């Protein structure tokens, strides 16, 4: 076991900075908000002694009796005629689709409250990403438009329709182009509505452009295979995966589907069978994918093409010019090439750059490896990104030349997310009539003539086809909340077709999609999808002039070489910025940096030291004529001489939660050879002032305790039991409590550290399910985030001499660390539901007690907030409600209105100020599963109950169930030789077992 490794969460913990020591020395890290309590009493800290004591008594009473506060009285209004399908207290589930994934929407009394993956679907049938888990909140967003608008004023639909039709007829009559500008549209019914519109107006064209473009892959595949498509990647068939700057587990293409496939060769079942894939990552900034790699090499953006050239040479024996000069990269390439060639047909190389030449060279490498067919599937291709950067350029040129008479924007916001917003604004000014289908007056919609707000997918009829041959249905789960109308319905109305959207979608399916399947319309409404694709992709050979490509790569790489090289990336949390007003996502810590509510400039600590940056420092970043100031994150793993910045922030017209959060990084992008690229030469200088980021990474220090266990695959194969190191097997333990029996059910959990990627979808799903409040940036800065579940991220560094940094051999100077060479372990941490729970012992009012089924319960109406339990919890997983975050105007991020509170799960109590809360193992779901089994007159079986976090995990890293059932999945998982229990040496007897992290490194 690598027990002598030194693990740490942030540089401040590693270096034991004064600020870190100060913030972690007390019993409680959070200061008591005395000033706020006194202000609420109409007093201040300068109040006379007698009044102060009076206020103190009031304050303590207010906190300790918060759980007994009188709640507002709302009179219940019974159903006059109860809908047949609605039974109060019982959820209804509807099959629908979001971003092409078939999902189940859970509703209560007619209102959607959560989404989960459709377990019967193909493709991504296990888990969701964080955006899917959080998107239900957007339905209840008060920032959305409530009526159509003309010139910024509300109008009725008939007035808008007349204005639009007149403008369209005028444009068509003068022969001017009518442009529909959208992001990728893969919905068959949407495309049919656009086709009907184009039939009515022959000068109409449909331009698709994506804020984060994949045109490079499309054009490379057009040149290599004659198919301009994004392939599907079947990573379950890959023994070796080499990635060059592709965050394929995060935001690159179908990240969650890749995760589901990728983990099949790395989870506890695969290791039990002696099989584990090898993953090698080359990248500049530490991505979520890079943090999970077996081997990671830090390179500059200008070296991405050179790495592929060297890799191609090593695989094929050729000698293309322009290979990488980076010594570490050269060594890794030799080893990677050997692994790839030894696994021909079961190996793949992916590249993240939106550069046609780099993608062409990747195609040549994969063709030499025989990756097309089983791993890279060009037949069952992805249709999630079909936008063309060149087509949008042509639209801007035509508009600027006065050739466009009308432009309609569908799910498109180029004034914000195009790298030259001024060019877009100038082009729009030359168009006679402009309209957006946006659901809010966003950056683009707010400067257009009209807005025809579209309904959300939860209020709409529709469909999607995210993959060739795969079709998912979208059906409404609630009537339109505001006076909105589907964009497809609007297009039909303006085309003179008054067909109802339901009939239109149904006709498309019955005539085109369901034909020959033997399925009816009602069948698909129940199942949610139809699959008509092939099971195995065909083999392809790439047609690539590698010599010309290598020369072109060398020329474009030189253009970005400088003192600093900038790499933009899409946040796995906010993506391209469309979800910026979702407070659940804003407060979700970044998987690597653990920053919330901001983007930042990620720098290597050594570069930051050279720039003279201190704590909470800021930098000015200039590239492509655009300059912005950003706070700095000292990021281990960042390549020296590079800076990474996330796009998707800096929105100005998205809503209260998302406005002015972070800075817009899209203007840093550049157009190269027809594609928008996210790499550039940059100048980075120290800026004046400081800025404190809301960062959670060191809110709970491990204080040197043995929390993480990891090993190599080679060591695991030699001795599977060598790394678990169960404390109870080697030490005598003594109990102060009698052993507690759980003769019925005993609920436990297993977490596979080898499967967890750190994505955070479980955190959002837990918050949605359990009404966990959002507290905002300032409260997170005060260490008061309320998440019941967190994902701790631990670093391990190497020293300059290549040896691991250990407890026994620490180095005093920061310059002695190799900050580029870092390994990462992600560990979900939640209430461990200890059998000897130390929190239960110290609670003076029995607010926290043990159940007969092994769970640690919280009785919220008993708790009066002593926080003794939080102090006595060794895992630091309890949360204290410092304020009534639900109804306090200071925390109006999303829930301070009755409408938005419709998102709350009625099965879970919303906690008040002064109350302690923590993971309940979704007790409401356990009780619901029992009730269902009782109604069906059967025993509860394994799989009947799934935790919200478990349900959201695409990697199946979280396994829950009854350990008293020896055949349950959790029982089998906990019998695995890699299982250990965190802090089991203090004998609190936790009921969550972790499986040792395993890396398939090059070490023997």
N, C-alpha and C positions, 0 to 999 in steps of 0.2 A: 504494500500500500504506500502511496506517495504521501504518507502522513507527515513528512518533514517539510512539505511545501508550505509556503506562507501565502495565505489567501487574504484578500482585502477587497473592500467595496469601492474605494475611491482613493485618489492620491492623498487627500487630507488624512485618511486613516493610515495609509502606508507611511507617510512622513510625519504623522502625529503633530500636525500644525496646531498652534495655540488656539485657533478658533474651534478646531475639532475637539480638542481636549476640554475646552470650556463648555461646549454645548453638550458633552456627554458625561460630565462629571457628577451631575446631581441625580437625585432619586428619580425626578421627572425632568425630561428634556424641555417640556413645554412650560413657559412661565404662566402663572395664574393671571388672568385678565382683570385685575382689581380695578383698573381705570374704567374698563367697560361696565363692570358691575355698578360702580359708583355713579357713572354717567346715567345709567338707566334709572337710578334712584334720584336723579336730579342733583347730585352732589359732585364733588371733586376731591382730589387728594389734599386740597387745602382746607377742607371742611373742619370746623371745630371738633374737638375730641368727642363730645357727647353725641353730636350728629353722626360722626364717623362710626361710633359704636352701634348707633341705631342702624346705619346703612349696612354695617358689617353683618349685623343680625339678619337684615333683610336679604343681603346677598347670599349668605349661607343657606338661609331658608329657601330662597329661590332656586339655588342649585340643588340642594338635597331633596326638595319636594317637587322638582321639575316633572317627575314622572306622574305626579298627582295633579298637575295643572288641569284646570277645566278646559275641555276641548270645545270648539264652536259647535253649536247645536244646528244640525241640518235635518230638516224634516224629510222623512222618507216618503217618496211618492210611489205607490204600488202600480204595477202594470194594470191598465184597464183591460186591455186584451193582450195577454202575454204571447210574444212570438213563440211559435211552436218549437223552434230549435234552441231557444235560450232557457236554461235552467239556472236560476240564481245560485251562485256558489260553485258551479261546475264549468270548467273551461271548455270552449269549443276550439277545434283546430281546423285550419284551412290550408290546403296546398297552394302555394304561390311561388314566386320567383323573385330573387333580388340579385342584380349583377350576373344574371344567367345561372345562378345556383338555385336548384329546387329547394324550397324551404317550407317549413310548417309554421304558420302564424297562429299563435295562441291568443285567443280573445276571451275577455270576461265581460259579461253583460253587454256585449256588442261593441267593445272597444279593444283594439289590439294592444297587447302588453309585452310581447316578446317574440323573437324569431329563433328557430333552430333548424339545423340541416334536416332535409328529408332523408331518413335512413334507408329508404327503399330505392333511392335514385342511383343513377350511375355517376361516375366521376366523383365529385366531392360530396359524398354521402355521410361524412363524419366530420362534425365540427364546422365552425364558421370563422371568418376573420373578425377583427374587432369592430370594423365598420358595420358588418351585418348584424352583430350583436347589439350595436348601439343605435341603429338607424330608426328603430321604432320611436325614439324620442323626437325625431324630426317631424313626425306626423303632428305633434302637439306644439310645434314651434310658433310662437306668437309673432315672429319676425316676418312670416310669410304674408303675401298680399291676400286680401280677402275679397277683392273684386278685380275685374279687368280694368286697365287704365289707358287713357289717351292723354298725352302731354302731361303726365304726372297726376291726372285727376281720375277718380273712380267713375266708371260708366257702366251701363248694362251691356249684356252680351250682344243684343241686337244692334246697338249703336256701334260697337266695335266691329261687328261683322260687316256692316254696311261700309264703314270706313276702309276696312281691309280689302273688301271686294272691289271697291272703287279704285284703290291704289293698285291692286293687281291688274285690273283691266287696263288701267292707264299704262302700266309698264309693258304689258303684253302688246297693247296697241301701238306703242312706239318701237317695238322690237327690242326693248332692253331686256337684259338678263334678270330673271327672278331667282335669287339664290336662297337655298335652304342650307344653312351652315350648322352642322351638328358635330358632336363627338361621334364615336363609332356607334352605329345603329345596327343591331343584329336581330331585332324583333321582326318576324315575318309580317305581322299585322301593321307595324309602323312603316315598314318598307312598302307594303301594299297601299297604305294611305298616302305615302309620298308619291308613289307611282300614279295613283288616281289624281293627285294634285297636278302632277306633271302632264298628265293627259289633258287636263283642262287648260293648263297654261304651258304650251309647247316650249317657251323660252326658259322654263324653270330648270335648274340644275341642282343636284344635291352634292355638297362638298362636305366630306368628313375630315375632321382634324382633331387629334388628341393632344391635350395639354402636355402629357408625357408621351412622347412619340416613339413608335416602333417601326417607323418607315424604313429604317436601315435594314431590318430583317426582311420586311416585305420585298424591298427592291433587290436585296441580295438573293432571295429565293426565286424571284422572277428571272434574274440573270442566270442562276445556277440550274434551275429545274423547270423554268417556264411556268411556275406557280407562285403568284404573289400572295403567299399565305404565311401566317404565323403557325408553326407546327405545334402539336401537342407533345409534351415530353413525359415519357413513361419511365420515371426514375426508379420504379420498383425493379426494373429489368437491368439496372446499371450496377455493376460491381465497383466501378471507379467513376467518380464525377470530378471533373476539373472545371472550375469556374473562374473566368477572368472578368471581374467586376460585375458579375450578375448576382443580384440579391434574390435568388430564385426561391428562397424560403420566406422572403418578405414581400417587397413591392414589385418585383420583376415578374411580369406576366401573371400566371395563375398561381400565386404563391402558396395559398392554402391547399390547392390540389397537389402541387409539387410536394408539400410537406407530407400529405397523406401517403404519397407514393414513396418518398425518400425514407420515411421512418420504417417502412416495412423491412428494410435491410439493416435496421439499427436498433430496433426495440428489443424488449426482453425475450420475446418469442424467437426472434432471429438469432440473438446471441446464444440462446439455449441450444439452438441447432448448429452452433459453431460457425455462423455466417455473419459477416458485417462488411458493408461497403466501405470504401475509402474515399474521402472527400478532401480535395486540395483546392484552396482558394487563393487567388491573387487579387488584391484590391488596395485602394489607397486609404479609404476611411473604413473603420471597423463597422461592418454591417451586421445585421442579425444573422445572415447566412455565414459570414466570416467567423462570427463568434461560435458557431456550431461546427466549424470545419475541424478535421483531424490535423491538417497542416495548413497554416495560413502564412502567406508571404506578403509583406507590405511593399507596394510598388506605386509609382507615380502614374497619373492618368496618361502621360506621354509614353509610358512604357507598356501600355496594354497591348498595342499592336506588336511591339517588339517581342513581348512574351509569346504571343501566338506564332510569330515567325520562328522563334527558337524552338517552340514546341513542334511546329510543322517539320522543321529540319530534323529534329531528333527522332520523330516518328517515321518519316519517309526516307531519311538518309540524304536528302537534298541539302543545298547550301545557299538558301536565299539570303540576300544581304539585308542588314537592318536588325539583327538579333539583339537581344537584351544584353546590356553591359553590367547590370546589377548582379553582384557575385552571389548573394543569397538566392536570388531568383534563378540564376543559372544552375545552381546545385539542385534546387527543387525541381526544375524542369527536367533534368536528367532522370531523376527518380520518378517523376510523374510520367514521363514518356515511356519508361520501362513498364510501369503499371498499366498504362493505356494499351501498349502493344501486346502485353501478356493477356489482356482481357478483350481482344478484338471481338466485336459483336455484342459485348456487354460493358462498353465504356462510352463516355460521352464528354464533349467539351462544349461549354456554353459561354457566350460573351455578352456583356451587358451594354456595350457602347452602341449608340444609334448612328453608327458609321457603316455605310454600305461595304466599304473595303474590308473592315475588320470582320464583319459578318460573312463576307465571301470567303475569307481565309478560314474562319471557323467552319464553314461548310466543307471546305477542302479537307480539313483535319478530320471531321466526322465522317466524311466519305471514305477516307483512308482507313478509318477505324471500323467501318461497317455498321455505323450507328443508326442509319436510316432504316426504318421498318419497326424493329422491336422497341427502340428507345425514342427516336425522333420520328414522329408520325406526321407525314405530310398529307395523308388521306383524311383522317379524322382530325382535321386541323382546327385550331382555335379561331374564333371570330370575335374576340373581345377587343382587339385593337386593329382596325382597318383604316385608320386615318392616314391621309397623305399630306405631308408637309408641302410638297410641290403644288398640289391642287389648291391649298389655301393661299399660297403665294400668287397663283394665277388669279384667284378671286380678288385679292387685294389690288393687284395691278389693274384688273378690269374695273373695279369700283373707283379707284383713283382716276381712271381715264373717263369716268362718267358713263360707263357701259352697263351699269347695274341699276335697275329701276326700283327694285325692292329686295330686301334681305330679311329673312326670318331665321332667328337663332334658336336652336333646339338643344338644350343641355350643353350649351356652349357659352363661354364667358371670356372671349379673347382679349377684352380690354384689361383683364386682370392677368390671365395666364399665358398670353403670347409675349415673346421676349421683346417685341417692339410695339408696345401699347400705343405709342404715338402714331405709328403707321396705321394701326387699326382705326383709331379715332379719326384720323384724317380721311381715311377711305370711307368710313361711315358718314362723314359730313357731306360726301359727294353723292350719296344715295337718296333718292326722293322719299322713299318710305322704308322704315326699319321697325322691326317688331321682335320681341323676345317671348319665348314660352316659359321663361324662368318663373319659379314659384315665389320670388322675392325681387325687389328692385336692386339687383346686384350691380357690380361695376359696369357691366355692359348694358343691362336692361335700363338702368337709370338714365342713360343718355340717348335712348331710342325714342321713337315716336309713340310706340304702343307696347303694352305688355298684355299677353293673353295667358294668365297664370295657369299652368297645368296642374292636374291633381297628382298626388303622390301615388306610388305603386300600390299602397295599401288601400287606395280609394278607386282603383282603376281596373279595367279589363284590358288584358294584353298578353304578351308572350315574349319569349326570348329564345335565341339559338346561339349559345355561347360557343358551341362546338359543332362542326359539320355532322349532321344526322341526329343531333340531340336538341330536343325542343321542350321548353318548359312553359307552363301556363302561369299567367298572372290573373288573379281574381280578387275583387274588392272584399275587404273584411269590415268595412265601415262606409257609410255614405260620405260624400265629400263634406268635409268640415266647413270649408269656406265656399264662396261662390266661384269655384274653379271649374275648369273643363279640360279634359284630356287633350293634349296637343293633336293626337290622331283625329279626334272628333272635330276639332277646329279645322284641320286641313280638309276633311271631308265636306264640312259645311261650306268652306270657301270654294271648294271644287264643284259645288252644286249637288252634292250627294248627302241627303238627309238620313241615311241609314244610321240607326242606333249603333253605338260602338260595340255593344254586346253582340248584336246580330252580325256586325262586320267581322269581329274576331272569330266568332263561331263558324261563319261561312268559310273563312280562310282555312281553319283547321279541318273542317269536314271535307272540303274539296281538295285540299293540297297536302295536308300533313297526315290525317288519319286514314286516308285512302290506302287500302291494302293491308292495314295493320290489324283489322278485326276489332279495333277499339272504337267505342262511341264517345261522343262529347262528354257525357256524364262520367264515363270511365276516367277520362283524363282530368276532369275536375277533382276526382277523388285521388288519383295517383300523382298528379302534378306534372308528369313528363311523358314523353315518348322518345324512344331511341331507335333510330333507323340506320345507324352507322355500321361500319365493318368492325370486326373484332381485332384484326391485326393490320397494321400499316404495311404498305409495299416498300420494297427496297429501291433506293434511288442513288445515282452517282452524280456528284456535283461537277458541273462544267465551269472551271475556274482557271483563268490565266494567272497563276500564282506569282510569276515574276513581275508582271505589271502591277498586281495588287500590292506586293511588298514595296515597290517603289512609291506607290501612292500613299501607303501607310506612313512611310518615312517622311514624306513631305508634310502631311497633315500633323504628324506628331511634333515636328520641329516648331510648328506655329504656336504651340502652347507651352513650350519650355521657357521657364523663367525662374526667378528667385522663389516664387510660389506658384503652384498649379492648383487651380480651383476645380473641385468636383461637386456638382449639384446632385442631389438624390431625392427620390420621392419618399416622403415620410410613410412608414408603415401605419401610422396613426391617422393622420389627416389626409393622406394620399395627395392628390393634386390641389387640395384646398376646398373641394366641393362640400366637405363635411366640417368646415371650420366653425360652424355655429353649434356643433354638437358638443355640449359640455362634458359628457361622458368621455369623449375622445380627447378633448383638450386636457383633461385631468389624468388621462392614462399615461403613465411614465413611458418615455421612449425605451425600447427594449435594451438599448446599449447604454445610453448616457443617463437614463432615469430622470430626464428633464421633462417637466410639464409646462403647459401654457406658454411656450416660446420655441422659436428656433434659435440657432446660435452658430458661431464659427468654431468648428472642431479643429484643434491644433495639436500637434505632437508636443508634449511637455517641454521638450528641449527647445523647440522653436519658440514656445511661449517664454521660456527663460531668456532666450536671446533677444526677444522683443521687449524685455523688461516688464512683463505682465505680472501683476500681483493677484491677490484674491479678488474675485468679482471683476476682473479686468475686461476691457472692451477693445475691439480692434475696428479699424476702418478697412474695408475690403473694396478694391477697385478692379473691375474687369470689363472689357468691352464698352468702356465709356460710362459705366454705371458704378456708383459708389454708395455704400451703405455701412452704417455702424451696427455692430452686433456684439452681444456678450460672448465671452470665450468659454469653451469647455476644454480643459486639458485632457485630451483623449488618448490613453494608451492604445497602441495599435495603429494610430494614424501615421502614415508615411511622412517622414521628415520632408519639409519643403512643400507640403500640400495643405490645403484647407478644404473642409467639407461643409456644405450648407444645405439644409433641407428646403425644398420648395413646398408650397401649400400654405404658407403663412403670409402675414401682411395683408389680409383682407381688410377692406375699408367699408364695404356695404354688404355685409352678410347677416348681421344680427348682433344683438347685445353681447352674447358670449364670445363671438369670434372677431368682432371688429378690433382692429389695431393690436392684434396679438402677433408678435414677431414682426419680421420684415419680409417683404416680397423679394424672392431670389430669382424669379423667372427672367428678369431683365439681364441677368448674367449670361444667359444662354446665347448661342450664336448659330447662324445658318452656314453650314459647310457642305458643299456639293449637293445641295438640295434637301438636306435633312437638318433638323434642329438638334444640336448637340449640347451636352451638359458639361463639357470640359473647356477650360479657358486658361490663358496666362493671367495671373493676378498679381496685384500689389497689396501687401498686408502691412499696415502700420499700427502702432499703438494709438488708441484714442483716449481722450481725456474722460475723466469720470469713471464711475463704477456702476455695476448692475448686478443685483443678486438674482440668480435664476432660482426657480422653484424646483429643486432637485431632491429626489427622495433617496438617492443611493446610499447615504450614510446615516439615515435616520435611525437605524437599528444596528449598532455595531455588534460583532460577534466576540470581541474582546479576546481574540486568540484561541477560542474554543474550537474543537474538532467538529465542524459542521459539514464540510464537504469531503467526500471520498471519491477518488478517481483512480483509474489504472489504464494501462494500455491493453489493446486487444491481444497482443502476444502474451502478456502476463496472464491475462484472463484464461486463455486457452491452456496454459500450463497448469494453472491452479484456479478454478473458478471461485473458490472460497477464500482466496488469499486476501482480498481487499475488503470484504464485508466487516471483518474484525469485530464481531458482536461482543460488546462489553460484558453482557450477562453470561457469556460462555467462559469467560476467563476471570471473573471477579465474583466474590460472594457478595450478595446484596442483603440489605436489612430493611424490613418494612415497618412503618409506624401505623399502617392501616391493615385491617383485615382484608383478605382477598374478596373482591366483589364478583359474584357470579352473574352471568347474563345467559340464563338458560334458553331464552327465546331467540331473539335476534341480537347480534352484536355488530354494529356498523363501524366499519374501518375503511381505510383508504391506502392505496399504494401509488407511489409517484415514481415514474421512471425518468431519472435524470438524463438518460441517454436519448429519450424521446422528446423531452421538453425543449422547444426552440426559443422560449422566452417571448413569444409574440404578444401576450397580454390579452388575448381574446377572452380567456377565462376570467380576468379581472372585470371586464365590462359586463360579461354575462352574469357574474355574481352581483354586480351593482344593480343591474336591471331587475334581476329576480328578487333581490332582497331589499330594494328601496334604499340603497346606500347613497347618502347625499354627496353632491359635489360641493366643495368648500371654496374653491377659487385659488388664484395664485398666491395671494398674501397669506392665507391660512396654510397652504402647503409649505411656504417658506418658514412658517412657525412650527412645522413638523406635525400638523394636525390633519393630514389626509385621512379619510375615513375608510379606505378600502379594507374589506374583510380579508382579502387575499392579496398578497404581494408576490412579486417574483424577484428574489434577491439575485443580483448579478455579482459574481466573484471573479477577480482577476488573479492571475499568477504571471509574474514577469520572469524573464531570464536576465542574467547579468551579461555584461559585455563579453565575458569569456565563454558564454554559451551555457553556463551551468545554471540550474534553477535557483531562484531566490528562496532560501529556507529560513526557518526560525533560528537555526544554529549559525547561519552565516548571513547576517544582514550587512548591508553596506550603508555607510553614512551619507555619502554624497549622491545627489540626484543624478549627476553626470555619469555615474557608474551603472545606471540601469539601461538596458536595451529596451526603450519604450516602444519600438516597433514590433518586438517579438513578445506577444502577450497571448495567453490562453484564457478562455472564459468558461465559466460554468453557470447555468441558470438553475435556480432552485425555487420552485413555488413554496411559499410559506404561509400557513394558515393555522388556526387553532388546532392543536394536536389531539384534542379530546382525551387528555391523559386519564388513565385509570386512577392515578394518584395525583389528581390535579391540584397544584399548589394554590391556584386561585380560589378554589372552593374552601380551603382551610382558613383563609383570612377574611372572607366576606362576613361582615357582622350581621347581615340581615338575610342570609341564605338566598341572595339574588342569583348566585351561580351554583348549580347543584348537578349531581350526576344522575343520569337516568338509568333505568333498569336495562337499557339496550346499549349502554356504554358511551353515551353522548354527554357532553358537558353542556347543560342548558343555561339559558339566561332568562330570568323572570324580570322583564323590564319594569313592571310596575312595583317591584320591590327595591330596585336599585336606586340609591340616592347619591351615587357618585363619589364615594371615598377614594376610588382609584387604587385601593389596596391590591385588588386583583391584578391590575396592570403592572404594578410594581413587582408583584410576586411571580409573574409569568416569565419564565426564562426565554420564551420564544418571541416576546414582545408583539403579540398579535391581537391585543385588545385595543379598542378605539373608544375615545371619550368624546361625547358631544359637548364641545365647549359652548356652542351656540345652537339655537334652533334654526339650523341651516335651511329648513324648508320654508320658513315664513319670516325671515329676517332680511330686510332690504339690502343690507350690506353684502349679502351672498346671493344676489339675484342673478344667478347664472342660468337658471332654467326653470326653477320650480315655484317661484313666488307668484303664482296665479292659479286659480282653480282649474282653468282649462289644461294647462300643462301637467297638472297633478293627475290627470286622467291616465298618465302612463304608469302610475303606481300599481304594484301588485297588491290586490286586496287581501291576499292570504298572509301578508307579512305586515306587522305593525310598523308604522313610521315612528322612529324613536325621537324623544324630546331632549331638550337641553338638560345636562346633568346626568345623563344615563350612559352607562358603559354598554358597548355592543361588540360582537365578534361573530365569527363563522358559526352557524348553527347546523351545519351539514344539511342545509335546505330541509329542515324538519317538516315543512309544509309539503314537500314532495314525498317524503317518507310516509306521512300520514295519508296523502292522496293515493299512493300506491297500495297501502294496506286497505283503504276503503274500496278501491277498485277490485282487489282480489276478493274481498268479502262479498261484494255485490255479485261476483261471478262464482261464488261458492267454491273457492280454491285457495291453496296456499300461495303466499307471496313467493315469486320465483326470481331468480337472478336476472337482472336487466329490467325488472319492473320499475325500479327507482333509479333515476340518474340525476346526479347533482348538476346544477347549472354550469359549473366550471368544467365538469367532465363532458357534458353535452357539447360545449363550445370548443373542445380541444380537438383539432384536426390530427394531432399526432397520437391520440389515445395514451397520452402520458399520465393521465389521472384516471385511476380505476377505483370505483367505489362499490361496496357491497357488504354482504353478511358473511363474516368470517366463520360463523357457526355452520355455514353450508360448505362442506369440503370441496364441492364441485363448482363453487362460484369462481368467477374470473379473479376476484380479489384474493380469494384463498390461495389459488394457484400462484398468483403473482407474488404473494408474501412468502411463499415457500421457495422462491427463487434464491439462489446462493448469493446474489448481489445485494440482498436487502439488508439495510441497517436502519437504526432509529436515531434521529438527531437528539443529542444530549441524553441518551439512555443511561449514561453513567451517573446521572443525578437521581435516577430511579423514579421519575415521574410517570413512567410507563405510558408513553405516547401511543396512540392508535393509528398513526400514519407512518408507514414504512417507506423509506426511500431506497432506490436502487442505484448502486455505485455508477458514476459516470465512466464510460469507456471510450477511449480514443484509439482509432486505428492509425497510429503514427507510423513513420518509417523505421522506428526503433525495432530491433530484433527482440 
